[in-house]
C-alpha cells in the first residue's frame, strides 16, 4: 500500500452494527476454539457480555495493549483467560492443536464525531 492509499484508507470508515455482532456472539458454541475480545478502553465489554457463559470461561480470552484496568469486571462476568495482544497467537495455540485461522471483526466505528485526521 502506498502512503497515499494508506492516508485515504484512514478515512474509509467502517459501519458497525453492535446489536448484530452481539446477537451472533450469543449464538456461538464450542465449534469455535477461541474468541478473543479486545478490551480497547472498555469497548469490548458489551461484546464480552454477549458470549454464552460457558464460552467465556472455557474458550475466550480478553486481550489488551499494556494493561487491563477492567480485569476484575471481566472476571466477574466469567472470563478466566487474559493476555496482551502480542501473546494472542501463543494463547490460541494453547487452546487447540488445529491450524490457527484468525478472523478479525472491527467493532469500533470511526466517523466524523470520533476521528480527527492529523
C-alpha positions as CSV (number, residue, x, y, z in Angstrom):
1,X,0.0,0.0,0.0
2,X,1.4,3.4,-0.9
3,X,1.4,6.3,1.5
4,X,-1.4,8.0,-0.5
5,X,-3.5,4.8,-0.3
6,X,-2.8,4.5,3.4
7,X,-3.8,8.1,4.0
8,X,-7.0,7.6,2.0
9,X,-7.8,4.3,3.8
10,X,-7.8,6.1,7.2
11,X,-10.9,8.0,6.1
12,X,-12.6,4.8,4.9
13,X,-14.8,4.3,8.0
14,X,-16.4,1.1,8.9
15,X,-20.1,0.9,9.7
16,X,-20.5,-1.2,12.9
17,X,-23.8,-2.8,14.0
18,X,-23.2,-3.7,17.6
19,X,-26.6,-5.3,18.1
20,X,-25.9,-7.6,15.1
21,X,-22.5,-8.6,16.5
22,X,-23.9,-9.2,20.0
23,X,-26.7,-11.4,18.5
24,X,-24.1,-13.5,16.6
25,X,-21.8,-13.8,19.6
26,X,-24.8,-15.1,21.7
27,X,-25.1,-18.0,19.3
28,X,-21.5,-19.2,19.5
29,X,-20.8,-22.7,20.7
30,X,-17.8,-25.0,21.2
31,X,-17.3,-25.2,17.4
32,X,-15.1,-22.1,18.0
33,X,-11.8,-22.8,19.8
34,X,-11.1,-19.3,20.9
35,X,-12.9,-16.0,20.9
36,X,-10.6,-13.0,21.6
37,X,-12.3,-9.9,22.8
38,X,-10.2,-6.7,22.6
39,X,-10.8,-4.5,25.7
40,X,-9.8,-1.2,24.0
41,X,-10.7,1.2,26.8
42,X,-13.7,-1.0,27.9
43,X,-15.3,-1.0,24.4
44,X,-15.1,-4.8,24.4
45,X,-17.3,-5.2,27.5
46,X,-20.7,-5.3,25.6
47,X,-19.3,-7.9,23.3
48,X,-17.8,-9.9,26.1
49,X,-21.1,-9.8,28.0
50,X,-22.8,-11.3,24.9
51,X,-20.8,-14.5,24.9
52,X,-22.5,-17.6,26.4
53,X,-21.1,-18.1,29.9
54,X,-19.5,-21.5,29.1
55,X,-17.7,-19.9,26.1
56,X,-16.4,-17.1,28.4
57,X,-14.9,-19.4,30.9
58,X,-13.5,-22.1,28.5
59,X,-13.0,-20.7,25.1
60,X,-12.5,-16.9,25.3
61,X,-9.7,-14.5,26.2
62,X,-9.7,-10.8,26.8
63,X,-6.8,-9.1,25.0
64,X,-5.3,-5.7,25.9
65,X,-2.5,-3.4,25.0
66,X,-0.3,-2.7,28.0
67,X,-2.7,-3.1,31.0
68,X,-6.2,-4.2,31.8
69,X,-7.8,-2.0,34.5
70,X,-11.1,-3.7,33.9
71,X,-9.7,-7.1,34.7
72,X,-12.0,-7.7,37.7
73,X,-15.0,-6.6,35.7
74,X,-14.3,-9.3,33.1
75,X,-13.6,-11.9,35.8
76,X,-17.0,-11.0,37.4
77,X,-18.8,-11.9,34.2
78,X,-16.9,-15.2,33.8
79,X,-13.7,-14.7,31.9
80,X,-10.7,-16.6,33.1
81,X,-8.1,-16.0,30.4
82,X,-6.3,-12.7,29.7
83,X,-3.4,-11.9,27.5
84,X,-1.5,-9.0,25.9
85,X,-2.1,-8.6,22.2
86,X,1.4,-9.8,21.5
87,X,0.6,-13.1,23.2
88,X,-2.6,-13.9,21.4
89,X,-1.2,-16.5,19.0
90,X,0.6,-18.2,21.9
91,X,-2.7,-18.3,23.8
92,X,-4.6,-19.5,20.8
93,X,-2.1,-22.3,20.2
94,X,-2.6,-23.5,23.8
95,X,-6.3,-23.8,23.2
96,X,-6.2,-26.1,20.1
97,X,-3.9,-28.4,18.2
98,X,-5.5,-27.4,14.9
99,X,-4.0,-25.0,12.5
100,X,-4.8,-21.5,13.7
101,X,-7.1,-19.4,11.5
102,X,-7.9,-15.9,12.6
103,X,-11.0,-13.9,11.9
104,X,-11.0,-10.2,12.8
105,X,-14.1,-8.1,13.2
106,X,-13.7,-4.4,13.7
107,X,-16.1,-3.2,16.4
108,X,-15.1,0.4,16.6
109,X,-17.0,2.7,14.3
110,X,-14.8,5.6,13.3
111,X,-16.7,8.6,12.0
112,X,-16.8,12.4,11.9
113,X,-17.6,12.6,15.6
114,X,-14.7,10.5,16.9
115,X,-11.9,10.6,14.4
116,X,-9.8,13.6,13.5
117,X,-7.2,13.4,10.8
118,X,-3.8,14.7,11.9
